[in-house]
Structure formats: structure tokens, C-alpha cells
Amino acid sequence: YVTAETFSDGTGSIGTGLSNMNRDGGGVYARRCQGIGFTDTGGGCRFRFSPLNLDFAKYAIEGFAFWARGYEPVSVRVNLADTTSVNVDGSCSVALSCTSDCCNDHYGVDIALDDTWRRYEIRLEDLTRERGNGPPLPFDPSRVFRIEFRGPLDTWFGFYLYDLEFIRCL
């Protein structure tokens, strides 16, 4: 199962919903994500997998694709959260032997959205750590539990997400 939800660092405000925004040749509804005023790690929309981990390696998943557009041009960070980058029962601190803030140092990519619907493909080999804190620990494709779409800090943002799909090696 996949659950759509919002996330926030607690410093700004986030809004979400379903919009009746159909793209050319596409479906009826898109996930709307908007926010303002974040000053720490930010906020946005995410898709959480249940059970906890989606084993990308087991299912030969090489990446994922989605359609997106901004209300206006906006930079969005797309992260894959695995249990080595998120504090699940202290696992990221223990795994990284952290002496500083190593948790939430996700692997992901930055994308630029404009106000036109476009299809984006994110491949696992294109992922980089966001901050590079602590000793490098490789991305673990067997322990992915959510995909995050985070808006920029200190400014208003708004974007739509549609038709998330996995790219498999057959």
C-alpha cells in the first residue's frame, strides 16, 4: 500500500489535497502540495509505503517516474528515504556512528518544475546525498520506505504530482 501525506519541520505551514487538474491525455486528479515559511529542513508531500520497506532490489526497481508541474517555476528536492537516512528506532545514528546530524541526509535529486506538465524519471544511480554529513553510507535499495517531494525554504511554493510509477529492469 502507498499512503500520501504531508511532512513539515514545524517551522512553516503545509497544505495538500486532490485537485481536479487533468493533464493532456492524462487522468482526472493530481496531488496538490503547497507551503510557506520553512526555515529548518522544510516541508512537502510524500508517499509512504506499507509495510515499512519496499525492497527496490528484490523487485528489480531501477527508479521511478511521475508527472509534475509547479504553480510557477519552483525547485523541488525529491528524496528516497531509507532506514539508513531516517531515524527509525535510532537506526540512522547507530548505522552511521554519527557525531553530528547525520539523520535525514537522504539520497535524492533536485528538479526544477515550471507550469507545464512534464514526466520526470529518477534513476537510483542518479541519487546523491543531500548534505553529505558523517561517514558515507551507501543508499540501501532494500530498505526504502518513502518518497519525499520537498519545496524550497523561506518562500511560498506550490506544485502538483500525478501518476507515480516504478521503473523496473525486466
Disulfide bonds with the S-S distance in Angstrom:
Cys33-Cys45 2.38
Cys92-Cys103 1.92
Cys98-Cys102 2.43
